[in-house]
Every structure is written in C-alpha cells, then in structure tokens.
Amino acid sequence: MKRFFTSLLDLIYKQKCYCCSSSEENSRLCTNCYNSLTMCELQPSKFVCGVNVYCAGLYNKNLQKMIRGLKYHKQKEMAFYIAKFMYEYWQNLGISSKFTIIPVPLHFKRLKKRKYNQVELIADEFSKLSGYEINTKLIKRVKETQPQYKLSRIERLDNLKDAFEVNKEEYRGGSVLILDDISTTGSTFEVMVNELKYNGINNIICFAAATPF
C-alpha cells in the first residue's frame, strides 16, 4: 500500500517540461526541447564601442518561451537551462581569460515590482558553471526607463541616457563580462560599455542569451 501511494504521489507531482509539457523525464526542460535551441555562430553578433557582443542563440521558439517564462511568469527554473546553453556556447568560443560577471541591473522600482532580476538569476547559474565571480555593485541603474522592445535604436539610446552609474571603488580589476538575456540593437550594452570606459574600465565583453537576428 505504501508503495502504491508513493508511486501515485510521484505521478501527481512529476515535473513537466515547460516547453512541451512532457513528464517523461521528470524535468522542467526535456532533452528534446533543450536540443532544439538554435545556437548562433561562434563570432560576435555585433560590436558596440569597440567591444564584442556575443549572443548564444536565436530568440525564437523554445528559447523565447524560456526567457519570457523566466522574465514575466516566475519560471525561475529556466535560469539554469538558459545559463547552461550560454555556457556551452561560451566554451566553444575558447576564450580563456577570467572574467567578473556584471548582470544588467534593474532599476529598484522595477525590481520591487518583479521581485527578482531575471538576469541575475541567469548570472548566478552561469557563475556556478564557469567559476567566474559576480559583481552587482560595480554598476547601478539609477534612472527608471520605459520598456525597450517598441523603441527604435535612437529612441532606445535616448531612453537609456544617464540610466547607469559606475561605482569605481567596486572594480576589482581584470576583465568584465556584461550579461543580459536579450540583445536586439545592443543599445543597453552600448550605454553600459560607455559608462564603464568613462571610468577607465576597458577590458569588456558583452554576452546575451539570445538575439532575434
């Protein structure tokens, strides 16, 4: 009888894949859905202010669902799978330097509303995989900005003007890896890179989980 109830509970509470709802693997992302993610070419997707911007995958289908689930629907388990995908891409690049991870920060008002910064969750998982340290104190978002997705490149840059502030006392030296979930025009990276360079921090690479192009 005990075995029966244990089996029944396992069946009821078995985890389903967030993308296809299969419970066959008892996982929040099944192997088939993970393997369906489209990895980008192993080269910079764009350059901003002389800095390479790499994007791990195309923002479509399952990767889009994973990122949106993490960002808007509290599917925090997706952070691990997104970070794993990013790390596999990163390893293939063969970049051997040690980095400090800088997750793109949220303004405190948006953080209060959302309760968490989805990029920090990805950064935490990426840190565990890579061994890189995270620094969330080096650069802060000091201006509340409007959502970027409907804005042109020029509008995005204007929206982000004076949005970030660097506390140089928190810089520990070495190379910096700015991490984000999506890079479209690269405007967020551009503004952050400019602010870091203005403060004498020049060894920078930008890395996003996805790009729509």
Backbone hydrogen bonds in HBPLUS format (Angstrom, degrees):
<---DONOR---> <-ACCEPTOR-->    atom                        ^
c    i                          cat <-CA-CA->   ^        H-A-AA   ^      H-
h    n   atom  resd res      DA  || num        DHA   H-A  angle D-A-AA Bond
n    s   type  num  typ     dist DA aas  dist angle  dist       angle   num
A0005-PHE N   A0001-MET O   3.04 MM   4  6.42 162.3  2.08 155.7 158.1     1
A0006-THR N   A0002-LYS O   2.93 MM   4  6.14 154.8  2.00 148.3 156.0     2
A0007-SER N   A0003-ARG O   2.89 MM   4  6.07 161.9  1.93 149.9 154.2     3
A0008-LEU N   A0004-PHE O   2.91 MM   4  6.14 151.6  1.99 145.6 154.4     4
A0009-LEU N   A0005-PHE O   2.91 MM   4  6.10 158.5  1.96 147.0 151.9     5
A0010-ASP N   A0006-THR O   2.97 MM   4  6.21 156.9  2.03 147.2 153.8     6
A0011-LEU N   A0007-SER O   2.97 MM   4  6.18 148.5  2.07 141.7 150.2     7
A0012-ILE N   A0008-LEU O   2.92 MM   4  6.20 157.4  1.97 149.1 155.2     8
A0013-TYR N   A0009-LEU O   2.88 MM   4  5.96 168.7  1.89 155.1 157.8     9
A0017-CYS N   A0022-SER O   2.77 MM   5  5.23 158.4  1.82 139.6 145.9    10
A0021-SER N   A0017-CYS O   2.77 MM   4  4.56 140.8  1.92 130.6 137.8    11
A0018-TYR N   A0028-ARG O   2.81 MM  10  5.47 172.7  1.82 133.3 131.3    12
A0026-ASN N   A0023-SER O   3.20 MM   3  5.07 150.3  2.29  99.4 108.3    13
A0034-TYR N   A0030-CYS O   2.98 MM   4  6.23 159.8  2.02 154.5 160.9    14
A0035-ASN N   A0031-THR O   2.84 MM   4  5.97 164.4  1.86 153.1 157.6    15
A0036-SER N   A0032-ASN O   3.08 MM   4  6.19 120.9  2.45 133.3 147.4    16
A0036-SER N   A0033-CYS O   3.26 MM   3  5.09 141.0  2.42  91.2 102.2    17
A0037-LEU N   A0034-TYR O   3.19 MM   3  5.73 166.7  2.21 115.0 119.1    18
A0058-LEU N   A0038-THR O   2.98 MM  20  5.74 150.4  2.07 155.3 164.5    19
A0040-CYS N   A0056-ALA O   2.83 MM  16  5.54 163.8  1.86 127.7 131.6    20
A0043-GLN N   A0041-GLU O   2.83 MM   2  5.61 138.0  2.01 105.1  92.0    21
A0045-SER N   A0053-VAL O   2.76 MM   8  5.90 144.3  1.88 158.0 168.0    22
A0053-VAL N   A0046-LYS O   2.98 MM   7  5.32 146.5  2.09 166.6 156.1    23
A0048-VAL N   A0051-VAL O   2.97 MM   3  5.18 158.7  2.02 145.8 149.8    24
A0051-VAL N   A0048-VAL O   2.84 MM   3  5.18 154.2  1.91 113.9 122.6    25
A0206-CYS N   A0052-ASN O   3.03 MM 154  6.22 172.5  2.03 168.6 167.8    26
A0054-TYR N   A0206-CYS O   2.90 MM 152  6.21 168.5  1.92 149.5 148.4    27
A0208-ALA N   A0054-TYR O   2.88 MM 154  6.34 160.1  1.92 155.7 161.3    28
A0056-ALA N   A0208-ALA O   3.01 MM 152  6.47 158.6  2.05 157.1 161.0    29
A0057-GLY N   A0209-ALA O   3.01 MM 152  6.20 137.8  2.19 130.9 143.4    30
A0211-THR N   A0057-GLY O   2.98 MM 154  6.49 141.3  2.14 154.7 166.6    31
A0060-ASN N   A0058-LEU O   2.85 MM   2  5.69 127.9  2.13 110.6  94.5    32
A0059-TYR N   A0211-THR O   2.83 MM 152  5.21 159.2  1.87 126.8 128.3    33
A0064-GLN N   A0060-ASN O   3.32 MM   4  4.82 165.2  2.34 107.2 109.4    34
A0065-LYS N   A0061-LYS O   3.05 MM   4  6.35 157.2  2.11 149.2 156.1    35
A0066-MET N   A0062-ASN O   2.85 MM   4  6.06 157.0  1.91 151.3 157.3    36
A0067-ILE N   A0063-LEU O   3.00 MM   4  6.17 166.1  2.02 150.6 153.6    37
A0068-ARG N   A0064-GLN O   2.95 MM   4  6.06 167.3  1.96 152.7 156.7    38
A0069-GLY N   A0065-LYS O   2.82 MM   4  5.82 149.8  1.91 140.7 150.0    39
A0070-LEU N   A0066-MET O   2.96 MM   4  6.18 156.9  2.02 146.8 152.3    40
A0071-LYS N   A0067-ILE O   2.90 MM   4  6.02 160.7  1.94 148.1 154.1    41
A0072-TYR N   A0068-ARG O   2.84 MM   4  5.66 168.4  1.85 148.8 152.3    42
A0073-HIS N   A0069-GLY O   3.03 MM   4  4.77 139.3  2.20 117.0 127.8    43
A0075-GLN N   A0069-GLY O   3.01 MM   6  5.19 165.8  2.03 132.2 128.8    44
A0078-MET N   A0075-GLN O   3.03 MM   3  5.91 159.7  2.07 124.1 129.3    45
A0079-ALA N   A0076-LYS O   3.11 MM   3  5.71 158.9  2.16 115.0 120.7    46
A0082-ILE N   A0078-MET O   2.94 MM   4  6.13 162.3  1.97 159.4 164.5    47
A0083-ALA N   A0079-ALA O   2.94 MM   4  6.02 162.8  1.97 147.4 152.6    48
A0084-LYS N   A0080-PHE O   2.84 MM   4  6.03 153.1  1.91 147.8 156.1    49
A0085-PHE N   A0081-TYR O   3.00 MM   4  6.15 160.3  2.04 143.5 148.3    50
A0086-MET N   A0082-ILE O   2.94 MM   4  6.21 159.2  1.98 148.7 154.7    51
A0087-TYR N   A0083-ALA O   2.79 MM   4  5.98 155.1  1.85 148.3 155.5    52
A0088-GLU N   A0084-LYS O   2.98 MM   4  6.23 154.9  2.04 149.8 155.8    53
A0089-TYR N   A0085-PHE O   3.16 MM   4  6.44 158.9  2.21 146.3 151.7    54
A0090-TRP N   A0086-MET O   2.83 MM   4  6.05 161.0  1.86 149.6 155.7    55
A0091-GLN N   A0087-TYR O   2.83 MM   4  6.02 160.2  1.87 152.2 156.1    56
A0092-ASN N   A0088-GLU O   3.23 MM   4  6.42 151.7  2.32 139.7 146.6    57
A0092-ASN N   A0089-TYR O   3.08 MM   3  5.19 118.4  2.47  97.5 112.6    58
A0093-LEU N   A0090-TRP O   3.07 MM   3  5.24 139.1  2.25 100.2 111.8    59
A0094-GLY N   A0091-GLN O   3.12 MM   3  5.51 144.2  2.25 106.8 116.3    60
A0100-THR N   A0175-SER O   2.92 MM  75  6.33 145.1  2.04 144.3 153.9    61
A0177-LEU N   A0100-THR O   2.88 MM  77  5.89 169.7  1.89 149.1 148.9    62
A0101-ILE N   A0133-GLU O   2.74 MM  32  6.08 166.8  1.76 166.1 163.0    63
A0135-ASN N   A0101-ILE O   2.90 MM  34  6.10 162.9  1.92 172.8 167.9    64
A0102-ILE N   A0177-LEU O   2.82 MM  75  5.89 165.6  1.84 144.2 144.4    65
A0179-LEU N   A0102-ILE O   2.97 MM  77  5.93 159.5  2.01 128.9 134.3    66
A0104-VAL N   A0179-LEU O   2.92 MM  75  6.03 154.8  1.98 175.1 168.9    67
A0110-ARG N   A0107-HIS O   3.04 MM   3  5.47 119.4  2.42 109.2 123.2    68
A0111-LEU N   A0107-HIS O   2.92 MM   4  6.16 160.2  1.96 157.7 164.3    69
A0112-LYS N   A0108-PHE O   2.90 MM   4  5.97 151.7  1.98 138.9 146.0    70
A0113-LYS N   A0109-LYS O   3.13 MM   4  6.34 147.5  2.24 136.8 145.0    71
A0114-ARG N   A0110-ARG O   2.84 MM   4  6.03 165.4  1.86 155.4 159.0    72
A0115-LYS N   A0111-LEU O   2.70 MM   4  5.40 142.7  1.83 141.8 151.7    73
A0120-GLU N   A0117-ASN O   3.03 MM   3  5.34 124.6  2.34 104.9 118.8    74
A0121-LEU N   A0117-ASN O   3.22 MM   4  6.66 149.5  2.32 149.2 157.9    75
A0122-ILE N   A0118-GLN O   3.14 MM   4  6.47 154.6  2.20 143.4 149.5    76
A0123-ALA N   A0119-VAL O   2.82 MM   4  6.03 160.0  1.86 147.6 153.9    77
A0124-ASP N   A0120-GLU O   2.83 MM   4  6.03 152.3  1.90 147.5 154.1    78
A0125-GLU N   A0121-LEU O   3.25 MM   4  6.53 159.3  2.30 144.4 148.5    79
A0126-PHE N   A0122-ILE O   2.83 MM   4  6.09 157.4  1.88 153.3 160.9    80
A0127-SER N   A0123-ALA O   2.79 MM   4  5.90 150.3  1.88 147.2 155.0    81
A0128-LYS N   A0124-ASP O   3.19 MM   4  6.49 151.3  2.27 141.8 148.2    82
A0129-LEU N   A0125-GLU O   3.19 MM   4  6.48 150.9  2.28 143.9 151.2    83
A0130-SER N   A0126-PHE O   2.87 MM   4  6.00 158.4  1.92 152.3 158.4    84
A0131-GLY N   A0127-SER O   2.72 MM   4  5.24 150.8  1.80 142.3 149.6    85
A0167-ASN N   A0138-LEU O   2.75 MM  29  5.19 164.8  1.78 150.5 155.7    86
A0140-LYS N   A0165-GLU O   2.90 MM  25  5.32 164.8  1.93 150.2 152.6    87
A0165-GLU N   A0140-LYS O   2.87 MM  25  5.32 150.1  1.96 147.9 156.2    88
A0142-VAL N   A0163-ALA O   2.65 MM  21  5.40 139.8  1.81 142.2 153.9    89
A0151-LEU N   A0148-GLN O   2.89 MM   3  5.40 165.8  1.91 126.4 131.1    90
A0156-ARG N   A0152-SER O   2.81 MM   4  6.00 149.1  1.90 150.0 159.2    91
A0157-LEU N   A0153-ARG O   3.00 MM   4  6.29 160.2  2.04 151.8 156.0    92
A0158-ASP N   A0154-ILE O   3.03 MM   4  6.27 157.6  2.08 147.1 153.5    93
A0159-ASN N   A0155-GLU O   2.81 MM   4  5.93 153.3  1.88 143.1 151.3    94
A0160-LEU N   A0156-ARG O   2.92 MM   4  6.13 144.5  2.05 146.0 155.1    95
A0161-LYS N   A0158-ASP O   3.29 MM   3  5.15 156.3  2.35  97.8 104.8    96
A0163-ALA N   A0160-LEU O   2.94 MM   3  5.07 147.6  2.05 138.9 131.0    97
A0170-GLU N   A0167-ASN O   2.90 MM   3  5.78 164.8  1.92 127.7 132.5    98
A0171-TYR N   A0168-LYS O   3.01 MM   3  5.29 166.0  2.03 112.3 116.4    99
A0176-VAL N   A0203-ASN O   2.77 MM  27  6.13 162.5  1.80 159.4 165.1   100
A0205-ILE N   A0176-VAL O   2.94 MM  29  6.37 148.3  2.04 160.5 170.6   101
A0178-ILE N   A0205-ILE O   2.92 MM  27  6.37 148.6  2.02 158.3 163.7   102
A0207-PHE N   A0178-ILE O   2.84 MM  29  6.10 156.6  1.90 174.0 177.7   103
A0180-ASP N   A0207-PHE O   3.05 MM  27  6.46 148.0  2.15 147.1 151.6   104
A0209-ALA N   A0180-ASP O   3.11 MM  29  6.62 142.1  2.26 136.8 146.2   105
A0210-ALA N   A0181-ASP O   2.99 MM  29  6.28 135.3  2.19 140.5 154.0   106
A0183-SER N   A0210-ALA O   2.92 MM  27  6.38 154.7  1.99 160.9 168.8   107
A0190-GLU N   A0186-GLY O   2.87 MM   4  6.05 156.7  1.92 149.5 157.2   108
A0191-VAL N   A0187-SER O   2.99 MM   4  6.20 164.8  2.01 153.2 154.8   109
A0192-MET N   A0188-THR O   3.08 MM   4  6.27 164.4  2.11 152.2 156.8   110
A0193-VAL N   A0189-PHE O   2.77 MM   4  5.92 163.3  1.80 158.0 162.9   111
A0194-ASN N   A0190-GLU O   2.95 MM   4  6.13 165.4  1.97 150.4 154.4   112
A0195-GLU N   A0191-VAL O   3.09 MM   4  6.26 155.5  2.15 142.6 149.1   113
A0196-LEU N   A0192-MET O   2.94 MM   4  6.19 158.1  1.99 150.7 156.7   114
A0197-LYS N   A0193-VAL O   2.81 MM   4  6.02 166.9  1.83 158.5 162.2   115
A0198-TYR N   A0194-ASN O   2.89 MM   4  5.99 151.7  1.97 143.7 151.6   116
A0199-ASN N   A0196-LEU O   3.01 MM   3  5.17 134.1  2.23  98.6 111.6   117
A0201-ILE N   A0196-LEU O   2.93 MM   5  5.16 162.5  1.96 142.0 137.9   118
A0200-GLY N   A0197-LYS O   2.90 MM   3  4.92 158.0  1.95 111.4 111.9   119
A0204-ILE N   A0202-ASN O   3.08 MM   2  5.72 118.1  2.48 111.3  94.9   120
